[in-house]
Amino acid sequence: MIARPLLPALAGLMTLVLAGPARAGVERPPQFVVMAFDNCTELERWQELTDFAAEMNKDGDRVHFTFFVSGINYIADSSRNIYEGPNQRRGTSRINFGGSQQDIRRRVDYVNALYRNGHELASHAIGHFDGRSWSAADWDKEFRAYGDLVRNVGPNNGLADVKLAFAPSEVIGFRAPYLAKGPGLFQALRSHGFRYDTSGDSAIDEWPSKIDGIWRFNLARVKIQGTGRSTLSMDYNFLVAHGRIVNDARRTEAVRDQMLATYMHYFKTNYTGNRAPLHIGHHFFAYQHGAYNEALKSFARSVCGLPEVRCVTYAKLADFMDQQSPETLAAYRKGDFARVPLPVLEVAGLAP
């Protein structure tokens, strides 16, 4: 992709920044960037992201994604009655089931290929219900059902030769539908062996914390460039901030470039600051004619592969976090390490 001239909102990102403590307490951490997707229904989006990952990684491992898959994607419409959500009627979901048997087969093929290429498949529960008032027993029911869907995707859908390439025990990450969480969730996450949750929010420079055995990888509260407003680092939240105007072709370029400028500012701030990981969440749905999806691709092309940048899955981030001592993490939070200049940024994929 040929780099385009910078927009005014992005031009300031070219400035080199070199600042840091007089004494470095620890070695400088990598700048982690984690890009994840929710729901994961549309087959054309599975193909698009498969192709994009292949493009990015053709000359080496530059990026790996985490997919928070809603369990209904493993249930054909004709098999919907195998699922009964907590306090719900059997066979109901807040979002569409997985389509035809052939749709299930194709989706499993995409999932397996991405898994074998180093991407992560995580959980977004099953029926996309608001679980903030659910008890631990309710969440336990949902997680047990999710494990059955992963384990038995073929038999559940009358597809004897279809099987996921990973076991339920390898699904170790979670994002709650609507980011709706309550005390019962975290008790159930621990009992089902989850290592991290991504349902919270925090400041952009906040390093993750491990609470009751679960890493909290929170979405960031980012400043929308060119405005005085803030939102979470997720496409749906940008949509709300942009007035919930869906598929308005007159605004496609503007909202795309504003999101890209916001993500680049987020990157610049953390790369030259305390190196807190970046957390970006998107959906498969093509909000604003796909403008947000294109902004994310341009962002990934621009930063993944830069010096000391690691665009990884949440599972890999959890591995890194588990290897650090409390003293090292405290130093990271304070930015107690030698700083380096911001690399020269070529912002790819902008409109002429």
Residue, then its C-alpha position, 0 to 999 in steps of 0.5 A: m500500500i502506497a503511503r499517502p500525504l499526512l492529514p493535518a491531524l496526523a502531521g504532528l505525529m512526525t515529531l521526534v520525542l526523546a525524554g525519559p528518566a535520568r536513571a532507567g530502572v528496567e529494560r524498556p518494554p516492547q510497545f504491545v498493540v492488540m487488535a481484536f474483533d467481536n461477534c465474528t459472524e459475517l463470512e465475507r469479513w472472515q475472508e477479508l481479515t484472513d487476506f489482510a493478515a496474509e498481506m501483513n505477514k507475507d514477509g514475517d510475523r507482523v500482526h496476529f489478531t484475537f477474535f472474540v467469537s460469539g458462540i452462536n457462530y458455531i450453531a446453524d439456524s436449524s440447530r438453534n434449540i441446542y442452546e438455552g441461555p441463562n434465564q432465556r427461552r431455548g433457541t433464542s439469541r440477541i444476534n443471529f445464529g450461524g446460518s446454514q450448515q454450509d455457513i458453519r463449515r466455511r466459518v470453521d474452516y476460516v477459524n481453523a486456518l487462522y488458529r493454525n497461523g497464530h491468531e487467537l480464538a477467544s469467547h464473547a459468550i453465546g447469545h449476546f445477552d446482557g449479563r451484568s445481573w447474572s450470578a456465577a451460576d448463570w455464567d457457569k451455564e453459559f461457559r459450559a455451553y460454550g465449551d460444548l459448542v467448541r468441542n462438538v461443533g460438527p455433531n451439533n450441526g449434523l456435520a460429522d467431518v467438521k471439527l475445530a482445531f483447538a480444545p475448549s481449554e485453549v479458549i482463555g480470554f473473554r469480552a462480555p457482550y455490551l461490556a456488561k459485567g458483574p461480580g458473578l462473571f469473575q468468579a465463573l471466569r476463574s473456575h473455567g480457567f480463563r486468564y484474562d478479561t477485556s470488558g473494562d476501560s481505563a486511561i490510555d497509559e494504564w498498564p494491565s493489572k491482575i485481580d483475583g487471578i485474572w488479567r484486566f486488559n481494558l479498552a482505553r478512553v481515547k481523545i477523538q482527534g479534532t474534537g474535545r470529546s473522548t470515547l472508548s477505543m472500539d468502533y461501536n463507541f466511535l459510531v455512537a460518538h459520531g451520532r449513530i449515523v450509519n452508512d452515510a457515504r458523505r461522512t465515510e472519509a471524514v470518520r475514517d480519517q478521524m479514527l485513524a488520527t485518534y489511533m495514531h495519537y494513542f500510539k504516539t503517546n504510549y510509545t514515547g511514554n510508559r509503553a502501556p499496551l494499546h487495546i483496540g476493539h472492532h466488530f465484523f459489521a461494516y459500520q459507516h460503509g466500512a470506514y472504521n475497518e479501513a482505518l484499522k487496516s491503515f493503522a496496522r500497516s503504519v505501526c506493526g513492524l516498527p522498531e520495538v512494536r509487537c502487534v500480538t494476540y491477548a494470549k501472547l500479551a498475557d504470557f508476557m505479563d505473567q513473566q514480569s515481576p511486580e517490581t518490573l511492572a511497577a517500573y513500567r507503570k512509572g515509565d522508569f526506563a530509557r526512552v527512544p525517539l518516535p520512529v518516522l511514521e508513514v501513514a498508509g492507506l489514506a484517501p488522496 
